[in-house]
């Protein structure tokens, strides 16, 4: 379980393909503190650490993950948002994030508001029931509040700290982002669907 509060940047330093899998070597300030078999959120995707070095760690994404997230578009040099799992005695400063990406979205607009930034995203229509005004979403692993909700669009506002400490500062129109909708909302929608069938 994660919170959507990003701990550190990572940078993709190498990519290897084996069959339908793709392995990424990530350089980051927290890599030396990681150990094999540990779960770490990478751009909102929970991945298992397979190997570590003094300044890097390696993770592998299988075909299902590559198809459902933006990991298949990663290139060497790309910045990645990193978060270790929530400690049992930690504070939940964001919201409950599983690291299980539901779908991807596309950035359709950006605005520099001279002190904050606003981004608008479009997502697949079948997820529209999971997006509510002032609700929570994990966007590339970042816990954000959504507003100005349309049928399959929403906006987020980014404060300076978040802009400087996540890869939102590299977000441009046309970029693909990983989206994980609020787990509580998903249970509510599923409960209604099951209830309507009985």
C-alpha atoms as a printed R data frame, in Angstrom:
    type eleno elety resid chain resno       x       y       z
1   ATOM     1    CA   UNK     A     1   0.000   0.000   0.000
2   ATOM     2    CA   UNK     A     2   1.199   3.498  -0.917
3   ATOM     3    CA   UNK     A     3   0.049   7.056  -0.273
4   ATOM     4    CA   UNK     A     4   0.777   8.934  -3.500
5   ATOM     5    CA   UNK     A     5   3.338  11.154  -1.768
6   ATOM     6    CA   UNK     A     6   6.447  10.885  -3.957
7   ATOM     7    CA   UNK     A     7   9.716  10.227  -2.125
8   ATOM     8    CA   UNK     A     8  12.267  10.674  -4.861
9   ATOM     9    CA   UNK     A     9  12.985  10.937  -8.542
10  ATOM    10    CA   UNK     A    10  14.537   8.052 -10.390
11  ATOM    11    CA   UNK     A    11  16.091   8.094 -13.841
12  ATOM    12    CA   UNK     A    12  15.947   5.270 -16.357
13  ATOM    13    CA   UNK     A    13  19.589   4.455 -17.143
14  ATOM    14    CA   UNK     A    14  19.147   1.255 -19.187
15  ATOM    15    CA   UNK     A    15  16.417  -0.942 -20.649
16  ATOM    16    CA   UNK     A    16  16.657  -4.636 -21.567
17  ATOM    17    CA   UNK     A    17  14.057  -6.751 -23.339
18  ATOM    18    CA   UNK     A    18  13.693 -10.491 -22.763
19  ATOM    19    CA   UNK     A    19  10.779 -12.111 -24.575
20  ATOM    20    CA   UNK     A    20   7.718 -10.020 -23.743
21  ATOM    21    CA   UNK     A    21   9.279  -8.617 -20.552
22  ATOM    22    CA   UNK     A    22  11.199  -5.394 -20.175
23  ATOM    23    CA   UNK     A    23  13.723  -4.720 -17.389
24  ATOM    24    CA   UNK     A    24  14.621  -1.215 -16.273
25  ATOM    25    CA   UNK     A    25  17.682  -0.106 -14.356
26  ATOM    26    CA   UNK     A    26  16.742   2.957 -12.318
27  ATOM    27    CA   UNK     A    27  19.254   5.324 -10.737
28  ATOM    28    CA   UNK     A    28  17.966   7.175  -7.648
29  ATOM    29    CA   UNK     A    29  18.968   8.525  -4.226
30  ATOM    30    CA   UNK     A    30  16.954   5.778  -2.487
31  ATOM    31    CA   UNK     A    31  18.249   2.837  -4.557
32  ATOM    32    CA   UNK     A    32  21.021   2.012  -2.043
33  ATOM    33    CA   UNK     A    33  18.373   1.655   0.685
34  ATOM    34    CA   UNK     A    34  16.315  -0.866  -1.269
35  ATOM    35    CA   UNK     A    35  16.599  -4.635  -1.165
36  ATOM    36    CA   UNK     A    36  15.562  -7.427  -3.489
37  ATOM    37    CA   UNK     A    37  11.902  -8.470  -3.187
38  ATOM    38    CA   UNK     A    38  10.822  -5.026  -1.959
39  ATOM    39    CA   UNK     A    39   7.791  -3.331  -3.538
40  ATOM    40    CA   UNK     A    40   8.350   0.164  -4.891
41  ATOM    41    CA   UNK     A    41   5.894   2.350  -6.789
42  ATOM    42    CA   UNK     A    42   7.327   3.582 -10.127
43  ATOM    43    CA   UNK     A    43   5.114   6.232 -11.769
44  ATOM    44    CA   UNK     A    44   2.229   4.682  -9.858
45  ATOM    45    CA   UNK     A    45   3.073   1.083 -10.798
46  ATOM    46    CA   UNK     A    46   3.980  -1.324  -7.997
47  ATOM    47    CA   UNK     A    47   7.089  -3.224  -9.123
48  ATOM    48    CA   UNK     A    48   9.326  -5.712  -7.301
49  ATOM    49    CA   UNK     A    49  12.983  -4.792  -6.846
50  ATOM    50    CA   UNK     A    50  15.074  -7.601  -8.334
51  ATOM    51    CA   UNK     A    51  18.625  -6.326  -7.871
52  ATOM    52    CA   UNK     A    52  20.317  -3.315  -6.328
53  ATOM    53    CA   UNK     A    53  23.630  -1.482  -6.620
54  ATOM    54    CA   UNK     A    54  25.157   1.506  -4.871
55  ATOM    55    CA   UNK     A    55  23.205   4.011  -6.967
56  ATOM    56    CA   UNK     A    56  20.674   1.913  -8.905
57  ATOM    57    CA   UNK     A    57  18.048  -0.819  -8.718
58  ATOM    58    CA   UNK     A    58  16.450  -3.069 -11.333
59  ATOM    59    CA   UNK     A    59  12.787  -3.928 -11.883
60  ATOM    60    CA   UNK     A    60  10.962  -5.871 -14.590
61  ATOM    61    CA   UNK     A    61   7.556  -5.228 -16.150
62  ATOM    62    CA   UNK     A    62   5.683  -8.089 -17.805
63  ATOM    63    CA   UNK     A    63   3.593  -7.739 -20.978
64  ATOM    64    CA   UNK     A    64   0.330  -7.064 -19.087
65  ATOM    65    CA   UNK     A    65   1.949  -4.144 -17.232
66  ATOM    66    CA   UNK     A    66   3.561  -2.747 -20.367
67  ATOM    67    CA   UNK     A    67   0.204  -2.782 -22.178
68  ATOM    68    CA   UNK     A    68  -1.854  -1.241 -19.348
69  ATOM    69    CA   UNK     A    69   0.579   1.512 -18.270
70  ATOM    70    CA   UNK     A    70   3.010   4.019 -19.759
71  ATOM    71    CA   UNK     A    71   6.045   1.857 -18.886
72  ATOM    72    CA   UNK     A    72   6.181   0.586 -22.445
73  ATOM    73    CA   UNK     A    73   6.964   4.162 -23.539
74  ATOM    74    CA   UNK     A    74   9.857   4.701 -21.119
75  ATOM    75    CA   UNK     A    75  13.190   5.703 -22.646
76  ATOM    76    CA   UNK     A    76  16.648   6.017 -21.124
77  ATOM    77    CA   UNK     A    77  16.912   9.386 -19.429
78  ATOM    78    CA   UNK     A    78  13.217   9.539 -18.451
79  ATOM    79    CA   UNK     A    79  12.405  10.703 -14.932
80  ATOM    80    CA   UNK     A    80  10.304   8.371 -12.775
81  ATOM    81    CA   UNK     A    81   8.330   9.128  -9.599
82  ATOM    82    CA   UNK     A    82   9.335   6.738  -6.786
83  ATOM    83    CA   UNK     A    83   7.582   5.842  -3.535
84  ATOM    84    CA   UNK     A    84   8.305   3.049  -1.093
85  ATOM    85    CA   UNK     A    85   5.362   1.284   0.543
86  ATOM    86    CA   UNK     A    86   3.651   2.828   3.559
87  ATOM    87    CA   UNK     A    87   5.154   1.810   6.901
88  ATOM    88    CA   UNK     A    88   2.612   0.466   9.398
89  ATOM    89    CA   UNK     A    89   3.331   3.398  11.731
90  ATOM    90    CA   UNK     A    90   3.422   6.010   8.972
91  ATOM    91    CA   UNK     A    91   1.050   8.893   8.257
92  ATOM    92    CA   UNK     A    92  -1.350   8.679   5.348
93  ATOM    93    CA   UNK     A    93  -0.664  12.130   3.892
94  ATOM    94    CA   UNK     A    94  -2.171  11.385   0.455
95  ATOM    95    CA   UNK     A    95  -4.770   8.637  -0.023
96  ATOM    96    CA   UNK     A    96  -4.745   4.847  -0.239
97  ATOM    97    CA   UNK     A    97  -2.872   3.902  -3.427
98  ATOM    98    CA   UNK     A    98  -2.355   0.254  -4.369
99  ATOM    99    CA   UNK     A    99   0.101   0.699  -7.210
100 ATOM   100    CA   UNK     A   100  -2.340  -1.128  -9.505
101 ATOM   101    CA   UNK     A   101  -2.879   1.144 -12.493
102 ATOM   102    CA   UNK     A   102  -6.431   1.070 -13.880
103 ATOM   103    CA   UNK     A   103  -5.783   2.755 -17.204
104 ATOM   104    CA   UNK     A   104  -3.827   5.513 -18.881
105 ATOM   105    CA   UNK     A   105  -4.876   9.059 -19.689
106 ATOM   106    CA   UNK     A   106  -3.692  11.720 -22.117
107 ATOM   107    CA   UNK     A   107  -2.724  15.277 -21.205
108 ATOM   108    CA   UNK     A   108  -4.922  17.591 -23.277
109 ATOM   109    CA   UNK     A   109  -4.101  21.033 -21.845
110 ATOM   110    CA   UNK     A   110  -1.588  22.801 -19.596
111 ATOM   111    CA   UNK     A   111  -1.722  26.242 -17.965
112 ATOM   112    CA   UNK     A   112   0.989  28.138 -16.105
113 ATOM   113    CA   UNK     A   113  -0.890  30.192 -13.499
114 ATOM   114    CA   UNK     A   114   2.137  32.155 -12.261
115 ATOM   115    CA   UNK     A   115   2.532  30.291  -8.978
116 ATOM   116    CA   UNK     A   116   0.732  27.028  -9.734
117 ATOM   117    CA   UNK     A   117   0.055  24.850 -12.766
118 ATOM   118    CA   UNK     A   118  -3.117  23.312 -14.127
119 ATOM   119    CA   UNK     A   119  -3.261  20.184 -16.264
120 ATOM   120    CA   UNK     A   120  -6.249  18.576 -17.984
121 ATOM   121    CA   UNK     A   121  -6.480  14.883 -18.840
122 ATOM   122    CA   UNK     A   122  -8.754  12.697 -20.956
123 ATOM   123    CA   UNK     A   123  -9.358   9.052 -20.003
124 ATOM   124    CA   UNK     A   124 -11.401   6.086 -21.361
125 ATOM   125    CA   UNK     A   125 -15.163   6.590 -20.985
126 ATOM   126    CA   UNK     A   126 -15.773   3.294 -19.165
127 ATOM   127    CA   UNK     A   127 -14.067   4.732 -16.070
128 ATOM   128    CA   UNK     A   128 -16.230   7.875 -15.878
129 ATOM   129    CA   UNK     A   129 -18.160   6.544 -12.866
130 ATOM   130    CA   UNK     A   130 -14.959   6.507 -10.811
131 ATOM   131    CA   UNK     A   131 -14.166  10.207 -11.213
132 ATOM   132    CA   UNK     A   132 -15.921  12.671  -8.919
133 ATOM   133    CA   UNK     A   133 -15.471  16.392  -8.261
134 ATOM   134    CA   UNK     A   134 -12.891  16.959  -5.487
135 ATOM   135    CA   UNK     A   135 -12.138  13.237  -5.392
136 ATOM   136    CA   UNK     A   136  -8.683  11.652  -5.231
137 ATOM   137    CA   UNK     A   137  -6.670  10.113  -8.028
138 ATOM   138    CA   UNK     A   138  -3.115   8.795  -8.396
139 ATOM   139    CA   UNK     A   139  -1.551  10.282 -11.520
140 ATOM   140    CA   UNK     A   140   1.851   8.731 -12.298
141 ATOM   141    CA   UNK     A   141   1.746   7.756  -8.626
142 ATOM   142    CA   UNK     A   142   1.077  11.297  -7.372
143 ATOM   143    CA   UNK     A   143  -1.939  11.715  -5.074
144 ATOM   144    CA   UNK     A   144  -3.975  14.617  -6.472
145 ATOM   145    CA   UNK     A   145  -7.424  16.169  -6.081
146 ATOM   146    CA   UNK     A   146  -9.442  16.394  -9.272
147 ATOM   147    CA   UNK     A   147 -11.806  19.184 -10.299
148 ATOM   148    CA   UNK     A   148 -13.696  20.511 -13.307
149 ATOM   149    CA   UNK     A   149 -14.829  16.950 -14.034
150 ATOM   150    CA   UNK     A   150 -16.365  16.188 -17.415
151 ATOM   151    CA   UNK     A   151 -17.674  12.876 -18.743
152 ATOM   152    CA   UNK     A   152 -14.208  11.574 -19.541
153 ATOM   153    CA   UNK     A   153 -11.984  14.508 -18.566
154 ATOM   154    CA   UNK     A   154 -10.733  16.150 -15.394
155 ATOM   155    CA   UNK     A   155  -8.241  18.771 -14.264
156 ATOM   156    CA   UNK     A   156  -5.656  18.872 -11.486
157 ATOM   157    CA   UNK     A   157  -3.835  21.826  -9.938
158 ATOM   158    CA   UNK     A   158  -0.168  21.481  -9.007
159 ATOM   159    CA   UNK     A   159   1.480  23.492  -6.230
160 ATOM   160    CA   UNK     A   160   5.149  24.513  -6.549
161 ATOM   161    CA   UNK     A   161   6.458  21.789  -4.202
162 ATOM   162    CA   UNK     A   162   4.728  19.006  -6.168
163 ATOM   163    CA   UNK     A   163   5.811  20.547  -9.466
164 ATOM   164    CA   UNK     A   164   9.454  20.605  -8.356
165 ATOM   165    CA   UNK     A   165   9.536  17.179  -6.677
166 ATOM   166    CA   UNK     A   166   7.649  15.013  -9.194
167 ATOM   167    CA   UNK     A   167   7.823  14.532 -12.945
168 ATOM   168    CA   UNK     A   168   4.780  16.799 -13.405
169 ATOM   169    CA   UNK     A   169   7.339  19.426 -14.459
170 ATOM   170    CA   UNK     A   170   7.931  17.335 -17.583
171 ATOM   171    CA   UNK     A   171   4.255  16.995 -18.478
172 ATOM   172    CA   UNK     A   172   3.248  18.210 -21.933
173 ATOM   173    CA   UNK     A   173   0.160  17.986 -24.110
174 ATOM   174    CA   UNK     A   174  -0.037  14.507 -25.608
175 ATOM   175    CA   UNK     A   175   1.868  12.773 -22.782
176 ATOM   176    CA   UNK     A   176   0.474   9.468 -21.513
177 ATOM   177    CA   UNK     A   177   0.017   9.124 -17.742
178 ATOM   178    CA   UNK     A   178  -0.807   6.206 -15.445
179 ATOM   179    CA   UNK     A   179  -4.136   6.546 -13.631
180 ATOM   180    CA   UNK     A   180  -5.261   4.699 -10.511
181 ATOM   181    CA   UNK     A   181  -8.737   5.613  -9.336
182 ATOM   182    CA   UNK     A   182  -9.694   5.774  -5.657
183 ATOM   183    CA   UNK     A   183 -10.109   2.251  -4.240
184 ATOM   184    CA   UNK     A   184 -13.143   3.268  -2.151
185 ATOM   185    CA   UNK     A   185 -14.903   4.555  -5.243
186 ATOM   186    CA   UNK     A   186 -14.138   1.323  -7.075
187 ATOM   187    CA   UNK     A   187 -15.752  -0.746  -4.303
188 ATOM   188    CA   UNK     A   188 -18.835   1.505  -4.301
189 ATOM   189    CA   UNK     A   189 -19.284   1.212  -8.070
190 ATOM   190    CA   UNK     A   190 -18.739  -2.559  -7.969
191 ATOM   191    CA   UNK     A   191 -21.231  -2.936  -5.114
192 ATOM   192    CA   UNK     A   192 -23.871  -1.052  -7.082
193 ATOM   193    CA   UNK     A   193 -23.258  -3.220 -10.153
194 ATOM   194    CA   UNK     A   194 -23.561  -6.454  -8.175
195 ATOM   195    CA   UNK     A   195 -26.602  -5.142  -6.289
196 ATOM   196    CA   UNK     A   196 -28.422  -4.274  -9.518
197 ATOM   197    CA   UNK     A   197 -27.975  -7.846 -10.758
198 ATOM   198    CA   UNK     A   198 -29.717  -9.361  -7.704
